[in-house]
Amino acid sequence: MDGGLAAAVRPLRAEKWIIDLERTYEICGCIEDQKVLYAGYLFQGEAGTWWDMRRFKEEFDNISFPDSVKQLKAQEFASLIQGSSTVEQYAAKFMALGWFAPYLISTQRMQAHKFQAGLQPRIRSQVACLKIENYQELVNVAAIAEAKQRGLAI
């Protein structure tokens, strides 16, 4: 199969797999928890590894971070600003705390807008006119703007 045909066939196979899986659930009378366990069991290769790691991470996070800590970290993220940090330090904290509030940054655009809103005003004014909607690109441009400001200030 050439690349184009193979790419076109993959979604059809995935859709058939889901339909077959839903039929199996219906026949067996599976409850939601059983459906999740069975689907995870069926994953193979990289998908199986991804599923196992995802479940491990969820369990680890539930044990390591009680809901009260998650809520505090989400609130900290919601009010996060660069302050006196460098762009690099701000970006690192942004990513670490963003995990606790994924609903605030569920798309690249949301992520970029949230990051930009927290930048120091001088940096924000330099990058805002560029209307960057990709988080990593925005971080890179903000770091360049910051470096230029420091160079000019010397």
OpenMM code with the backbone's topology and positions (N, CA, C; nanometers):
from openmm import Vec3, app, unit

residues = "MET ASP GLY GLY LEU ALA ALA ALA VAL ARG PRO LEU ARG ALA GLU LYS TRP ILE ILE ASP LEU GLU ARG THR TYR GLU ILE CYS GLY CYS ILE GLU ASP GLN LYS VAL LEU TYR ALA GLY TYR LEU PHE GLN GLY GLU ALA GLY THR TRP TRP ASP MET ARG ARG PHE LYS GLU GLU PHE ASP ASN ILE SER PHE PRO ASP SER VAL LYS GLN LEU LYS ALA GLN GLU PHE ALA SER LEU ILE GLN GLY SER SER THR VAL GLU GLN TYR ALA ALA LYS PHE MET ALA LEU GLY TRP PHE ALA PRO TYR LEU ILE SER THR GLN ARG MET GLN ALA HIS LYS PHE GLN ALA GLY LEU GLN PRO ARG ILE ARG SER GLN VAL ALA CYS LEU LYS ILE GLU ASN TYR GLN GLU LEU VAL ASN VAL ALA ALA ILE ALA GLU ALA LYS GLN ARG GLY LEU ALA ILE".split()
positions = [
    Vec3(0.0826, -0.1181, 0.0000),
    Vec3(0.0000, 0.0000, 0.0000),
    Vec3(0.0867, 0.1241, 0.0000),
    Vec3(0.0505, 0.2221, -0.0821),
    Vec3(0.1261, 0.3465, -0.0779),
    Vec3(0.0819, 0.4272, 0.0438),
    Vec3(0.1599, 0.5310, 0.0779),
    Vec3(0.1334, 0.6103, 0.1985),
    Vec3(-0.0059, 0.6700, 0.2009),
    Vec3(-0.0543, 0.7215, 0.0862),
    Vec3(-0.1844, 0.7865, 0.0821),
    Vec3(-0.2975, 0.6891, 0.1084),
    Vec3(-0.2917, 0.5732, 0.0453),
    Vec3(-0.3963, 0.4733, 0.0638),
    Vec3(-0.3935, 0.4182, 0.2071),
    Vec3(-0.2728, 0.3934, 0.2577),
    Vec3(-0.2602, 0.3424, 0.3946),
    Vec3(-0.3178, 0.4420, 0.4943),
    Vec3(-0.2913, 0.5702, 0.4718),
    Vec3(-0.3427, 0.6735, 0.5612),
    Vec3(-0.4952, 0.6805, 0.5555),
    Vec3(-0.5513, 0.6568, 0.4373),
    Vec3(-0.6966, 0.6612, 0.4215),
    Vec3(-0.7633, 0.5391, 0.4852),
    Vec3(-0.6952, 0.4254, 0.4851),
    Vec3(-0.7516, 0.3018, 0.5377),
    Vec3(-0.7496, 0.3002, 0.6908),
    Vec3(-0.6482, 0.3609, 0.7531),
    Vec3(-0.6347, 0.3580, 0.8992),
    Vec3(-0.7595, 0.4059, 0.9730),
    Vec3(-0.8175, 0.5210, 0.9375),
    Vec3(-0.9383, 0.5639, 1.0098),
    Vec3(-1.0538, 0.4661, 0.9950),
    Vec3(-1.0654, 0.4034, 0.8791),
    Vec3(-1.1726, 0.3055, 0.8586),
    Vec3(-1.1531, 0.1844, 0.9483),
    Vec3(-1.0289, 0.1400, 0.9621),
    Vec3(-1.0001, 0.0274, 1.0509),
    Vec3(-1.0303, 0.0651, 1.1956),
    Vec3(-0.9923, 0.1849, 1.2328),
    Vec3(-1.0174, 0.2304, 1.3702),
    Vec3(-1.1672, 0.2375, 1.3973),
    Vec3(-1.2428, 0.2898, 1.3014),
    Vec3(-1.3876, 0.3004, 1.3184),
    Vec3(-1.4500, 0.1618, 1.3298),
    Vec3(-1.4062, 0.0677, 1.2463),
    Vec3(-1.4571, -0.0694, 1.2535),
    Vec3(-1.4226, -0.1316, 1.3880),
    Vec3(-1.3018, -0.1079, 1.4372),
    Vec3(-1.2592, -0.1619, 1.5652),
    Vec3(-1.3504, -0.1105, 1.6769),
    Vec3(-1.3822, 0.0174, 1.6741),
    Vec3(-1.4690, 0.0763, 1.7765),
    Vec3(-1.6103, 0.0184, 1.7686),
    Vec3(-1.6627, 0.0039, 1.6473),
    Vec3(-1.7967, -0.0543, 1.6297),
    Vec3(-1.7999, -0.1973, 1.6833),
    Vec3(-1.6971, -0.2759, 1.6484),
    Vec3(-1.6890, -0.4138, 1.6977),
    Vec3(-1.6792, -0.4172, 1.8499),
    Vec3(-1.6006, -0.3264, 1.9056),
    Vec3(-1.5833, -0.3204, 2.0500),
    Vec3(-1.7155, -0.2853, 2.1189),
    Vec3(-1.7892, -0.1893, 2.0641),
    Vec3(-1.9182, -0.1506, 2.1219),
    Vec3(-2.0179, -0.2656, 2.1152),
    Vec3(-2.0152, -0.3431, 2.0074),
    Vec3(-2.1027, -0.4616, 1.9980),
    Vec3(-2.0679, -0.5628, 2.1062),
    Vec3(-1.9376, -0.5825, 2.1269),
    Vec3(-1.8933, -0.6761, 2.2308),
    Vec3(-1.9419, -0.6295, 2.3678),
    Vec3(-1.9290, -0.5008, 2.3950),
    Vec3(-1.9760, -0.4461, 2.5216),
    Vec3(-2.1252, -0.4731, 2.5403),
    Vec3(-2.2004, -0.4506, 2.4347),
    Vec3(-2.3456, -0.4684, 2.4412),
    Vec3(-2.3810, -0.6139, 2.4684),
    Vec3(-2.3163, -0.7053, 2.3978),
    Vec3(-2.3446, -0.8483, 2.4142),
    Vec3(-2.3088, -0.8944, 2.5552),
    Vec3(-2.1961, -0.8445, 2.6061),
    Vec3(-2.1487, -0.8875, 2.7382),
    Vec3(-2.2144, -0.8113, 2.8526),
    Vec3(-2.2834, -0.7026, 2.8234),
    Vec3(-2.3447, -0.6220, 2.9278),
    Vec3(-2.2420, -0.5541, 3.0171),
    Vec3(-2.1352, -0.5050, 2.9571),
    Vec3(-2.0264, -0.4420, 3.0333),
    Vec3(-2.0685, -0.3089, 3.0948),
    Vec3(-2.0222, -0.2855, 3.2177),
    Vec3(-2.0373, -0.1539, 3.2786),
    Vec3(-1.9150, -0.0702, 3.2382),
    Vec3(-1.9190, 0.0614, 3.2646),
    Vec3(-1.8135, 0.1520, 3.2175),
    Vec3(-1.6730, 0.1078, 3.2585),
    Vec3(-1.6534, 0.0719, 3.3837),
    Vec3(-1.5206, 0.0307, 3.4296),
    Vec3(-1.4699, -0.0914, 3.3530),
    Vec3(-1.5585, -0.1840, 3.3244),
    Vec3(-1.5198, -0.3036, 3.2492),
    Vec3(-1.4827, -0.2671, 3.1053),
    Vec3(-1.5554, -0.1722, 3.0484),
    Vec3(-1.5258, -0.1282, 2.9112),
    Vec3(-1.3845, -0.0719, 2.9022),
    Vec3(-1.3487, 0.0102, 2.9985),
    Vec3(-1.2157, 0.0714, 2.9990),
    Vec3(-1.1083, -0.0353, 3.0140),
    Vec3(-1.1279, -0.1276, 3.1065),
    Vec3(-1.0302, -0.2351, 3.1281),
    Vec3(-1.0140, -0.3209, 3.0027),
    Vec3(-1.1253, -0.3567, 2.9414),
    Vec3(-1.1198, -0.4434, 2.8233),
    Vec3(-1.0533, -0.3720, 2.7053),
    Vec3(-1.0881, -0.2480, 2.6827),
    Vec3(-1.0266, -0.1722, 2.5721),
    Vec3(-0.8761, -0.1604, 2.5944),
    Vec3(-0.8354, -0.1315, 2.7175),
    Vec3(-0.6927, -0.1228, 2.7482),
    Vec3(-0.6220, -0.2546, 2.7254),
    Vec3(-0.6877, -0.3638, 2.7583),
    Vec3(-0.6307, -0.4968, 2.7371),
    Vec3(-0.6073, -0.5251, 2.5887),
    Vec3(-0.6943, -0.4736, 2.5027),
    Vec3(-0.6844, -0.5003, 2.3596),
    Vec3(-0.5746, -0.4208, 2.2891),
    Vec3(-0.5319, -0.3100, 2.3476),
    Vec3(-0.4256, -0.2315, 2.2843),
    Vec3(-0.2982, -0.3140, 2.2746),
    Vec3(-0.2293, -0.2988, 2.1623),
    Vec3(-0.1059, -0.3736, 2.1390),
    Vec3(0.0052, -0.2780, 2.0989),
    Vec3(0.1294, -0.3241, 2.1103),
    Vec3(0.2440, -0.2458, 2.0656),
    Vec3(0.2534, -0.1123, 2.1363),
    Vec3(0.2795, -0.0066, 2.0595),
    Vec3(0.2952, 0.1274, 2.1160),
    Vec3(0.1685, 0.1734, 2.1875),
    Vec3(0.0523, 0.1373, 2.1323),
    Vec3(-0.0742, 0.1779, 2.1949),
    Vec3(-0.0870, 0.1148, 2.3328),
    Vec3(-0.0463, -0.0106, 2.3465),
    Vec3(-0.0513, -0.0776, 2.4765),
    Vec3(0.0424, -0.0136, 2.5769),
    Vec3(0.1612, 0.0226, 2.5323),
    Vec3(0.2580, 0.0896, 2.6194),
    Vec3(0.2034, 0.2247, 2.6627),
    Vec3(0.1468, 0.2997, 2.5658),
    Vec3(0.0886, 0.4309, 2.5974),
    Vec3(-0.0223, 0.4147, 2.7006),
    Vec3(-0.1108, 0.3160, 2.6815),
    Vec3(-0.2237, 0.2952, 2.7722),
    Vec3(-0.1751, 0.2609, 2.9129),
    Vec3(-0.0775, 0.1698, 2.9227),
    Vec3(-0.0236, 0.1309, 3.0525),
    Vec3(0.0389, 0.2500, 3.1234),
    Vec3(0.1140, 0.3321, 3.0509),
    Vec3(0.1777, 0.4497, 3.1108),
    Vec3(0.0723, 0.5518, 3.1542),
    Vec3(-0.0318, 0.5679, 3.0722),
    Vec3(-0.1383, 0.6631, 3.1046),
    Vec3(-0.2081, 0.6220, 3.2340),
    Vec3(-0.2397, 0.4945, 3.2449),
    Vec3(-0.3074, 0.4451, 3.3653),
    Vec3(-0.2157, 0.4563, 3.4867),
    Vec3(-0.0875, 0.4239, 3.4679),
    Vec3(0.0084, 0.4362, 3.5775),
    Vec3(0.0161, 0.5815, 3.6235),
    Vec3(0.0265, 0.6741, 3.5276),
    Vec3(0.0377, 0.8163, 3.5600),
    Vec3(-0.0866, 0.8640, 3.6357),
    Vec3(-0.2039, 0.8219, 3.5905),
    Vec3(-0.3279, 0.8611, 3.6596),
    Vec3(-0.3277, 0.8112, 3.8039),
    Vec3(-0.2921, 0.6846, 3.8216),
    Vec3(-0.2907, 0.6273, 3.9569),
    Vec3(-0.1856, 0.6957, 4.0439),
    Vec3(-0.0676, 0.7175, 3.9879),
    Vec3(0.0398, 0.7836, 4.0609),
    Vec3(-0.0021, 0.9240, 4.1029),
    Vec3(-0.0604, 0.9974, 4.0093),
    Vec3(-0.1039, 1.1339, 4.0383),
    Vec3(-0.2138, 1.1371, 4.1430),
    Vec3(-0.3053, 1.0411, 4.1381),
    Vec3(-0.4129, 1.0367, 4.2378),
    Vec3(-0.3590, 1.0104, 4.3776),
    Vec3(-0.2540, 0.9311, 4.3856),
    Vec3(-0.1926, 0.9019, 4.5153),
    Vec3(-0.1049, 1.0192, 4.5602),
    Vec3(-0.0296, 1.0763, 4.4678),
    Vec3(0.0676, 1.1810, 4.5016),
    Vec3(0.0064, 1.3181, 4.5243),
    Vec3(-0.1034, 1.3466, 4.4558),
    Vec3(-0.1637, 1.4794, 4.4627),
    Vec3(-0.3097, 1.4703, 4.5043),
    Vec3(-0.3380, 1.4911, 4.6312),
    Vec3(-0.4788, 1.4924, 4.6747),
    Vec3(-0.5540, 1.6047, 4.6026),
    Vec3(-0.6859, 1.5938, 4.5979),
    Vec3(-0.7674, 1.6939, 4.5287),
    Vec3(-0.7427, 1.8349, 4.5798),
    Vec3(-0.7202, 1.8493, 4.7094),
    Vec3(-0.6962, 1.9832, 4.7645),
    Vec3(-0.5694, 2.0451, 4.7064),
    Vec3(-0.4658, 1.9646, 4.6880),
    Vec3(-0.3411, 2.0142, 4.6292),
    Vec3(-0.3632, 2.0474, 4.4811),
    Vec3(-0.4360, 1.9618, 4.4120),
    Vec3(-0.4651, 1.9884, 4.2709),
    Vec3(-0.5398, 2.1200, 4.2541),
    Vec3(-0.6362, 2.1456, 4.3417),
    Vec3(-0.7132, 2.2703, 4.3336),
    Vec3(-0.6255, 2.3920, 4.3603),
    Vec3(-0.5381, 2.3828, 4.4611),
    Vec3(-0.4471, 2.4938, 4.4902),
    Vec3(-0.3540, 2.5218, 4.3724),
    Vec3(-0.3017, 2.4160, 4.3127),
    Vec3(-0.2113, 2.4323, 4.1984),
    Vec3(-0.2857, 2.4885, 4.0777),
    Vec3(-0.4102, 2.4484, 4.0595),
    Vec3(-0.4910, 2.5022, 3.9487),
    Vec3(-0.5163, 2.6504, 3.9694),
    Vec3(-0.5435, 2.6904, 4.0933),
    Vec3(-0.5636, 2.8324, 4.1238),
    Vec3(-0.4342, 2.9109, 4.1042),
    Vec3(-0.3232, 2.8510, 4.1444),
    Vec3(-0.1929, 2.9154, 4.1245),
    Vec3(-0.1669, 2.9363, 3.9750),
    Vec3(-0.2016, 2.8358, 3.8954),
    Vec3(-0.1839, 2.8482, 3.7504),
    Vec3(-0.2737, 2.9571, 3.6928),
    Vec3(-0.3972, 2.9607, 3.7387),
    Vec3(-0.4928, 3.0580, 3.6854),
    Vec3(-0.4449, 3.2015, 3.7060),
    Vec3(-0.3724, 3.2261, 3.8152),
    Vec3(-0.3258, 3.3625, 3.8433),
    Vec3(-0.1768, 3.3818, 3.8129),
    Vec3(-0.1154, 3.2857, 3.7470),
    Vec3(0.0280, 3.2906, 3.7187),
    Vec3(0.0646, 3.4059, 3.6255),
    Vec3(0.1678, 3.4813, 3.6659),
    Vec3(0.2250, 3.5854, 3.5802),
    Vec3(0.3768, 3.5707, 3.5845),
    Vec3(0.4434, 3.6316, 3.4882),
    Vec3(0.5887, 3.6218, 3.4802),
    Vec3(0.6566, 3.6905, 3.5978),
    Vec3(0.6090, 3.8056, 3.6354),
    Vec3(0.6717, 3.8783, 3.7458),
    Vec3(0.8177, 3.9063, 3.7166),
    Vec3(0.9048, 3.8775, 3.8120),
    Vec3(1.0487, 3.9039, 3.7949),
    Vec3(1.1232, 3.7848, 3.7356),
    Vec3(1.0529, 3.6774, 3.7032),
    Vec3(1.1152, 3.5595, 3.6425),
    Vec3(1.1569, 3.5887, 3.4989),
    Vec3(1.2501, 3.5094, 3.4489),
    Vec3(1.2833, 3.5173, 3.3069),
    Vec3(1.1716, 3.4480, 3.2292),
    Vec3(1.1678, 3.4692, 3.1000),
    Vec3(1.0689, 3.4007, 3.0156),
    Vec3(1.0866, 3.2499, 3.0291),
    Vec3(1.2102, 3.2042, 3.0324),
    Vec3(1.2374, 3.0607, 3.0443),
    Vec3(1.1839, 3.0053, 3.1764),
    Vec3(1.2058, 3.0771, 3.2859),
    Vec3(1.1554, 3.0332, 3.4170),
    Vec3(1.0028, 3.0355, 3.4200),
    Vec3(0.9454, 3.1408, 3.3618),
    Vec3(0.7992, 3.1527, 3.3551),
    Vec3(0.7407, 3.0373, 3.2735),
    Vec3(0.8028, 3.0057, 3.1611),
    Vec3(0.7544, 2.8963, 3.0755),
    Vec3(0.7605, 2.7619, 3.1483),
    Vec3(0.8679, 2.7396, 3.2237),
    Vec3(0.8813, 2.6138, 3.2980),
    Vec3(0.7717, 2.6016, 3.4041),
    Vec3(0.7468, 2.7097, 3.4766),
    Vec3(0.6420, 2.7074, 3.5793),
    Vec3(0.5044, 2.6951, 3.5140),
    Vec3(0.4857, 2.7609, 3.4005),
    Vec3(0.3604, 2.7557, 3.3259),
    Vec3(0.3274, 2.6112, 3.2889),
    Vec3(0.4260, 2.5393, 3.2372),
    Vec3(0.4023, 2.3999, 3.1968),
    Vec3(0.3802, 2.3097, 3.3184),
    Vec3(0.4560, 2.3324, 3.4250),
    Vec3(0.4411, 2.2482, 3.5445),
    Vec3(0.3037, 2.2672, 3.6084),
    Vec3(0.2594, 2.3911, 3.6201),
    Vec3(0.1293, 2.4167, 3.6833),
    Vec3(0.0130, 2.3935, 3.5876),
    Vec3(0.0368, 2.4078, 3.4582),
    Vec3(-0.0689, 2.3883, 3.3593),
    Vec3(-0.1281, 2.2491, 3.3629),
    Vec3(-0.0494, 2.1535, 3.4085),
    Vec3(-0.0982, 2.0160, 3.4189),
    Vec3(-0.2187, 2.0086, 3.5122),
    Vec3(-0.2245, 2.0968, 3.6113),
    Vec3(-0.3325, 2.0942, 3.7097),
    Vec3(-0.4591, 2.1647, 3.6608),
    Vec3(-0.4497, 2.2367, 3.5497),
    Vec3(-0.5664, 2.3096, 3.4970),
    Vec3(-0.5723, 2.2954, 3.3449),
    Vec3(-0.5800, 2.1730, 3.2941),
    Vec3(-0.5792, 2.1542, 3.1486),
    Vec3(-0.6975, 2.2202, 3.0791),
    Vec3(-0.8060, 2.2393, 3.1514),
    Vec3(-0.9247, 2.3033, 3.0933),
    Vec3(-0.8990, 2.4496, 3.0578),
    Vec3(-0.7955, 2.5105, 3.1147),
    Vec3(-0.7617, 2.6493, 3.0818),
    Vec3(-0.6723, 2.6607, 2.9583),
    Vec3(-0.6091, 2.5491, 2.9209),
    Vec3(-0.5142, 2.5519, 2.8089),
    Vec3(-0.5311, 2.4282, 2.7195),
    Vec3(-0.6549, 2.3956, 2.6885),
    Vec3(-0.6824, 2.2712, 2.6163),
    Vec3(-0.6458, 2.2764, 2.4680),
    Vec3(-0.6196, 2.3942, 2.4142),
    Vec3(-0.5763, 2.4059, 2.2747),
    Vec3(-0.4482, 2.4880, 2.2697),
    Vec3(-0.3759, 2.4790, 2.1592),
    Vec3(-0.2547, 2.5591, 2.1400),
    Vec3(-0.2870, 2.7076, 2.1539),
    Vec3(-0.3983, 2.7471, 2.0966),
    Vec3(-0.4371, 2.8878, 2.0992),
    Vec3(-0.4619, 2.9349, 2.2428),
    Vec3(-0.5362, 2.8547, 2.3202),
    Vec3(-0.5631, 2.8899, 2.4595),
    Vec3(-0.4331, 2.8961, 2.5402),
    Vec3(-0.3447, 2.8018, 2.5127),
    Vec3(-0.2169, 2.7965, 2.5821),
    Vec3(-0.1356, 2.9230, 2.5527),
    Vec3(-0.1304, 2.9609, 2.4262),
    Vec3(-0.0552, 3.0796, 2.3866),
    Vec3(-0.1162, 3.2066, 2.4471),
    Vec3(-0.2470, 3.2171, 2.4433),
    Vec3(-0.3131, 3.3371, 2.4973),
    Vec3(-0.2920, 3.3493, 2.6485),
    Vec3(-0.3030, 3.2391, 2.7205),
    Vec3(-0.2818, 3.2407, 2.8653),
    Vec3(-0.1378, 3.2798, 2.8973),
    Vec3(-0.0420, 3.2225, 2.8234),
    Vec3(0.0990, 3.2534, 2.8465),
    Vec3(0.1263, 3.4013, 2.8180),
    Vec3(0.0759, 3.4484, 2.7068),
    Vec3(0.0980, 3.5885, 2.6676),
    Vec3(0.0389, 3.6840, 2.7714),
    Vec3(-0.0787, 3.6529, 2.8225),
    Vec3(-0.1441, 3.7402, 2.9199),
    Vec3(-0.0606, 3.7557, 3.0469),
    Vec3(0.0194, 3.6557, 3.0800),
    Vec3(0.0998, 3.6612, 3.2016),
    Vec3(0.2387, 3.7192, 3.1836),
    Vec3(0.2762, 3.7503, 3.0603),
    Vec3(0.4092, 3.8069, 3.0348),
    Vec3(0.4221, 3.9460, 3.0956),
    Vec3(0.5453, 3.9875, 3.1244),
    Vec3(0.5704, 4.1237, 3.1686),
    Vec3(0.5156, 4.2193, 3.0627),
    Vec3(0.4570, 4.3309, 3.1024),
    Vec3(0.3938, 4.4221, 3.0065),
    Vec3(0.4836, 4.4637, 2.8885),
    Vec3(0.6114, 4.4907, 2.9136),
    Vec3(0.6997, 4.5325, 2.8034),
    Vec3(0.7186, 4.4206, 2.7008),
    Vec3(0.7313, 4.2998, 2.7481),
    Vec3(0.7470, 4.1858, 2.6560),
    Vec3(0.6143, 4.1579, 2.5860),
    Vec3(0.5058, 4.1598, 2.6637),
    Vec3(0.3731, 4.1339, 2.6071),
    Vec3(0.3423, 4.2322, 2.4944),
    Vec3(0.3745, 4.3586, 2.5134),
    Vec3(0.3444, 4.4585, 2.4100),
    Vec3(0.4249, 4.4337, 2.2829),
    Vec3(0.5434, 4.3762, 2.2972),
    Vec3(0.6253, 4.3467, 2.1792),
    Vec3(0.5737, 4.2262, 2.1012),
    Vec3(0.5194, 4.1269, 2.1710),
    Vec3(0.4772, 4.0044, 2.1023),
    Vec3(0.3297, 4.0043, 2.0644),
    Vec3(0.2484, 4.0860, 2.1311),
    Vec3(0.1032, 4.0844, 2.1084),
    Vec3(0.0669, 4.1154, 1.9634),
    Vec3(0.1379, 4.2091, 1.9022),
    Vec3(0.1054, 4.2480, 1.7650),
    Vec3(0.1325, 4.1370, 1.6640),
    Vec3(0.2093, 4.0361, 1.7033),
    Vec3(0.2412, 3.9247, 1.6136),
    Vec3(0.1299, 3.8210, 1.6073),
    Vec3(0.0381, 3.8259, 1.7041),
    Vec3(-0.0777, 3.7348, 1.7090),
    Vec3(-0.0369, 3.5868, 1.6958),
    Vec3(0.0605, 3.5475, 1.7745),
    Vec3(0.1115, 3.4100, 1.7722),
    Vec3(0.0142, 3.3201, 1.8473),
    Vec3(-0.0263, 3.2115, 1.7842),
    Vec3(-0.1223, 3.1189, 1.8459),
    Vec3(-0.0618, 2.9822, 1.8769),
    Vec3(0.0698, 2.9705, 1.8645),
    Vec3(0.1400, 2.8472, 1.8973),
    Vec3(0.2244, 2.8737, 2.0214),
    Vec3(0.2021, 2.7973, 2.1249),
    Vec3(0.2682, 2.8208, 2.2525),
    Vec3(0.4202, 2.8240, 2.2397),
    Vec3(0.4800, 2.7217, 2.1813),
    Vec3(0.6258, 2.7140, 2.1769),
    Vec3(0.6850, 2.8284, 2.0948),
    Vec3(0.6192, 2.8628, 1.9864),
    Vec3(0.6646, 2.9763, 1.9061),
    Vec3(0.6584, 3.1051, 1.9884),
    Vec3(0.5525, 3.1224, 2.0646),
    Vec3(0.5383, 3.2406, 2.1485),
    Vec3(0.6484, 3.2465, 2.2544),
    Vec3(0.6778, 3.1342, 2.3173),
    Vec3(0.7853, 3.1300, 2.4174),
    Vec3(0.9171, 3.1723, 2.3531),
    Vec3(0.9456, 3.1189, 2.2352),
    Vec3(1.0703, 3.1521, 2.1659),
    Vec3(1.0786, 3.3009, 2.1335),
    Vec3(0.9709, 3.3567, 2.0804),
    Vec3(0.9689, 3.4984, 2.0440),
    Vec3(0.9785, 3.5860, 2.1687),
    Vec3(0.9097, 3.5475, 2.2753),
    Vec3(0.9158, 3.6246, 2.4002),
    Vec3(1.0573, 3.6221, 2.4586),
    Vec3(1.1242, 3.5076, 2.4490),
    Vec3(1.2621, 3.4977, 2.4990),
    Vec3(1.3552, 3.5877, 2.4177),
    Vec3(1.3333, 3.5935, 2.2881),
    Vec3(1.4136, 3.6825, 2.2029),
    Vec3(1.3878, 3.8287, 2.2398),
    Vec3(1.2609, 3.8637, 2.2581),
    Vec3(1.2259, 4.0009, 2.2973),
    Vec3(1.2900, 4.0353, 2.4309),
    Vec3(1.2876, 3.9415, 2.5238),
    Vec3(1.3484, 3.9639, 2.6547),
    Vec3(1.4991, 3.9846, 2.6421),
    Vec3(1.5643, 3.9028, 2.5620),
    Vec3(1.7091, 3.9148, 2.5425),
    Vec3(1.7447, 4.0495, 2.4792),
    Vec3(1.6654, 4.0935, 2.3836),
    Vec3(1.6901, 4.2234, 2.3206),
    Vec3(1.6727, 4.3366, 2.4212),
    Vec3(1.5725, 4.3267, 2.5076),
    Vec3(1.5515, 4.4293, 2.6097),
    Vec3(1.6697, 4.4366, 2.7047),
    Vec3(1.7192, 4.3215, 2.7420),
    Vec3(1.8350, 4.3184, 2.8332),
    Vec3(1.9576, 4.3753, 2.7652),
    Vec3(1.9722, 4.3477, 2.6358),
    Vec3(2.0843, 4.4006, 2.5596),
    Vec3(2.0786, 4.5511, 2.5479),
    Vec3(1.9569, 4.6035, 2.5307),
    Vec3(1.9378, 4.7482, 2.5192),
    Vec3(1.9570, 4.8166, 2.6540),
    Vec3(1.9251, 4.7467, 2.7616),
    Vec3(1.9333, 4.8061, 2.8936),
    Vec3(2.0777, 4.8169, 2.9417),
    Vec3(2.1652, 4.7392, 2.8838),
    Vec3(2.3066, 4.7389, 2.9282),
    Vec3(2.3798, 4.8617, 2.8802),
] * unit.nanometer
topology = app.Topology()
chain = topology.addChain("A")
for resn in residues:
    res = topology.addResidue(resn, chain)
    for name in ("N", "CA", "C"):
        topology.addAtom(name, app.Element.getBySymbol(name[0]), res)
